[in-house]
Amino acid sequence: MKAYSTVSLNQLAIAGLLLLAPWLVLAGDSVPPLKQAKNTVRVAVAQMVIKPDELKPGQDTVDALLPWIKRAAAEKADLVVLPEYLLGAFHLPDPLTDKLCVAAKSNDIHIIVGGWEYLPGKQIQHPPEPYTYANTVLVVSRDGKIAGKYRKMHSAVGPNSPYSWPPEPGERGEQTMVLGTESAVVDLDFGRIGLLTCYDGYFFESFQMPSLRGAEVLVWVNSRGGMVEPHILKAASFITCTHVVAVNQSVGCGSAIVPYPGWTMAAVAEKLGEQKLIVANLDLGEIRKQRLNNRMFHQRRPEAYGPITQAWQPWTAYPDLKPFSYDDKSETKPAHP
């Protein structure tokens, strides 16, 4: 009988793993049952900005956010979503975050807002030391506790390039922040939410990952000029089988509440520079039936999606083209990023 070589045995072992792999992957990870659930949630989104002259001596960013929190509470909202950056610089915990927790409890409302989280033991200073801070979204529950947080996973860079790439030499800001490493899923008293921040929304995985982990409502926190793209919001809702909520600072626009399946927007602030509170109810009872039976969930083929986890370099397909350089003055920044 012919003996197998070492190489042949290795090949057989690999072949066996490949045959088993689909079964192993398809077995999958179960998603924890909801801790609490309500059939509807009323969401308020505040498209607004804090102007320097709105912060008087002795005030802080939470004071400037309070009128919007109170307006949302007056609308009987369960959740108010505020833009990226507006909480300012903070540690976890510190007096600013403590004050935000008090605001949530006293107004009986969940609060989502973004700011600059400095790592434990790192000094808050401007400009910050590289890799001492993160662009973080906080979720504060209506019982006055920090229920979760999310660190932005993709840094927005290259503002003076027509392609927003590459970073400029010496660029700081998000280029030197600590990047998040996983999607955030947070359980609140009405159900489960997922979080993503601004440029994260240009990577569709940022919507898909929290949905697969059980998020029923995806909250996309922004702070940028121009409009939060409605086609992204609608596509994200349909493909991930979630309600999608987006907020932007009023330096831009496009804050919106998009119920599944994304055909229409329940509310939108579409005027550039407009400060506006939008409010809508989202049906959670129905979306749970949809997610239970969603064919795209049941027919996913993770064993076939391996290439998406590889570090592909699509730009290498064009060796004869010259990449953008900041030394080349012939290209200019586009009107819309």
Beta strands, then each sheet from edge to edge (+ up, - down):
strand 1: 40-47
strand 2: 79-81
strand 3: 89-90
strand 4: 110-118
strand 5: 133-140
strand 6: 146-151
strand 7: 184-187
strand 8: 192-197
strand 9: 217-221
strand 10: 243-247
strand 11: 255-258
strand 12: 267-269
strand 13: 276-283
sheet 1: 3+ 4+ 2+ 1+ 13-
sheet 2: 3+ 4+ 5- 6+
sheet 3: 7+ 8- 9- 10- 11+ 12-
end
